[in-house]
Amino acid sequence: MNVAEIDDLTDRDYVNSLARGLDVICAFTRTRPRMTLSEVAQETGLTRATVRRLLLTLVREGYAEKDEKIFSLKPKVLELGYSALSSMGILDVAQPVMNELARTLNESVFCAVLTGEDVTYVARARSDRFVSVSVAVGGRASAHAVSTGRVLLAAEPEDALTRYLDRVKLKLFTPHTLTSKAKLRSEIERAGREGYSIVDQELEIGLGSISVPIRSAEGRVMAALNVCCPSSRMTQDEMRKQILPQLLAASQAITSGL
């Protein structure tokens, strides 16, 4: 669907139940992985009756599960994101580039997408160096506390970013985590201007990361490319000088291959 078709979308074309179902899926985040029906209704602003029907449909289709009164998403929901990325060809193109980057830097490399208030890691390339990085394919992290999140949020339209900042609860993971929404907006805008983001020990003590956007051939941000490494081994300035140029080159290589 092109922009003109989206602009011409009528009420008759709009599938309200699909939109509400997506709202329900996006209500589940890393900080809210399990919720009652009432909690989902509160998060989405939908009625309990509507939420009940949508949740039970997701359960029946295998995208969610119910444990007494508690609902949670199942791994099958990740297929929605993987299908979209696979149809764009990004994972097939990105993986060999990430593997080469991991070998060159001898650091772990990740690809992530924005999923509501979280980022979801959709690809990983391991280095030969043993490092305990608690990130796995399919894993999620709060977008506000990671460099991938700030890069991806910087690409969001202004109204979408404002809605995110209005609703997000900035959980304190470490003493370094930004919990000021004004400061977070400033860092997101900075990531947009500079084309990269560095976050040091905001999600996990001792872990730093740097991310850049991956763009489509048309210039739209599709995902974020990320390198994680211990803060004790590499400072932010060293990341900027040693990792950023190669990270940008890898991102461009992925874009060129799409």
ZIDA-V670895 format. One record per pair of residues at least 12 apart in sequence whose ideal C-beta (glycine too) atoms are under 7 Angstrom apart, sorted by sequence separation. I is the first residue (numbers start at 1). GAP is how many residues later the second one is. D is the distance in whole Angstrom. If there is no record, write none. Layout:
# ZIDA-V670895
I/GAP/D + I/GAP/D
This chain:
# ZIDA-V670895
62/12/6 + 111/12/4 + 198/12/5 + 27/13/5 + 63/13/5 + 98/13/7 + 110/13/7 + 124/13/5 + 211/13/5 + 212/13/5 + 37/14/6 + 62/14/5 + 63/14/5 + 110/14/5 + 121/14/6 + 123/14/6 + 170/14/7 + 196/14/6 + 197/14/5 + 211/14/6 + 37/15/6 + 40/15/7 + 121/15/7 + 122/15/7 + 196/15/7 + 211/15/4 + 24/16/6 + 27/16/4 + 55/16/5 + 108/16/7 + 109/16/4 + 121/16/6 + 165/16/5 + 196/16/5 + 227/16/5 + 27/17/5 + 94/17/5 + 121/17/7 + 195/17/6 + 209/17/6 + 210/17/6 + 37/18/6 + 108/18/6 + 121/18/5 + 209/18/7 + 108/19/6 + 209/19/5 + 24/20/6 + 107/20/5 + 120/20/5 + 165/20/6 + 227/20/6 + 23/21/5 + 106/21/5 + 119/21/7 + 207/21/6 + 208/21/6 + 106/22/6 + 118/22/4 + 119/22/6 + 225/22/6 + 102/23/4 + 106/23/5 + 108/23/6 + 118/23/6 + 207/23/6 + 208/23/4 + 101/24/7 + 102/24/6 + 118/24/6 + 119/24/5 + 144/24/6 + 176/24/7 + 178/24/6 + 206/24/6 + 207/24/7 + 98/25/6 + 102/25/5 + 108/25/5 + 110/25/6 + 115/25/7 + 117/25/7 + 118/25/6 + 176/25/5 + 177/25/5 + 206/25/6 + 225/25/6 + 20/26/6 + 99/26/5 + 117/26/6 + 144/26/5 + 176/26/5 + 206/26/6 + 208/26/7 + 225/26/5 + 24/27/6 + 98/27/4 + 119/27/6 + 161/27/7 + 174/27/6 + 95/28/6 + 145/28/5 + 174/28/6 + 208/28/7 + 94/29/6 + 114/29/6 + 119/29/5 + 142/29/6 + 173/29/7 + 210/29/5 + 20/30/6 + 24/30/5 + 119/30/5 + 173/30/5 + 174/30/7 + 201/30/6 + 24/31/7 + 40/31/7 + 91/31/7 + 174/31/5 + 200/31/6 + 208/31/7 + 81/32/6 + 91/32/6 + 145/32/5 + 21/33/5 + 36/33/5 + 119/33/6 + 210/33/6 + 20/34/6 + 36/34/6 + 37/34/7 + 81/34/7 + 144/34/7 + 154/34/5 + 210/34/6 + 153/35/5 + 154/35/7 + 212/35/5 + 34/36/5 + 35/36/6 + 112/36/4 + 200/36/6 + 212/36/6 + 85/37/6 + 150/37/6 + 154/37/4 + 210/37/6 + 214/37/5 + 34/38/5 + 114/38/4 + 150/38/5 + 154/38/3 + 198/38/5 + 213/38/7 + 217/38/7 + 33/39/6 + 81/39/6 + 114/39/7 + 212/39/5 + 82/40/7 + 144/40/6 + 151/40/5 + 214/40/5 + 215/40/5 + 81/41/7 + 150/41/4 + 198/41/6 + 214/41/7 + 217/41/6 + 198/42/7 + 216/42/6 + 28/44/7 + 28/45/5 + 151/46/5 + 117/47/7 + 150/47/4 + 25/48/7 + 196/48/6 + 150/49/7 + 147/50/4 + 117/51/5 + 147/51/6 + 25/52/6 + 147/52/4 + 146/53/6 + 145/57/5 + 146/57/5 + 145/58/4 + 155/58/6 + 78/60/5 + 151/60/5 + 151/61/6 + 141/62/6 + 147/62/5 + 151/62/5 + 75/63/7 + 146/63/6 + 147/63/6 + 148/63/5 + 147/64/4 + 155/66/4 + 152/69/7 + 134/70/7 + 152/72/5 + 151/73/5 + 133/74/7 + 148/76/4 + 148/78/5 + 147/79/6 + 29/87/6 + 29/88/5 + 30/88/5 + 29/89/5 + 26/90/4 + 135/93/7 + 133/95/5 + 131/99/6 + 30/110/5 + 113/110/5 + 30/111/6 + 31/111/6 + 112/111/6 + 30/112/5 + 111/112/5 + 112/112/5 + 111/114/6 + 112/114/6 + 110/116/4 + 109/117/7 + 109/118/6 + 110/118/7 + 107/120/5 + 108/120/5 + 107/121/7 + 105/122/6 + 107/122/5 + 90/124/7 + 90/132/6 + 90/133/6 + 88/134/7 + 31/138/7 + 105/138/6 + 31/140/5 + 105/141/7 + 104/142/6 + 101/145/6 + 101/149/5 + 97/153/5 + 97/156/5 + 97/157/5 + 94/160/5 + 93/161/5 + 93/164/4 + 93/165/6 + 90/168/7 + 89/169/6
